[in-house]
Amino acid sequence: MDWNKWVRQVHRWLSIVFTVTVIANFVAMGVGEPPAWMVYAPLPPLFVLMFTGLYMFVLPYASKWRSRRRAVGRP
């Protein structure tokens, strides 16, 4: 599998996991005081989402930079 496709797929699935944990957090807060692990449960997927999102954000700029570099390097 292509690296870019893999990162996009991981990003999509993690966004679902993050959304579910946030919804569960709000439901738990509505019922009463949630346990600490539930309050912090959305953070791990959020951090991975941040890195995969930054990677996908930089991809177009990196490809432009690589194409310019190849064009200049060829005689």
Secondary structure, 3 states (H helix, E strand, C coil): CCHHHHHHHHHHHHHHHHHHHHHHHHHHHHHCCCCHHHHCCCHHHHHHHHHHHHHHHHHHHHHHHHHHHHHHHCC
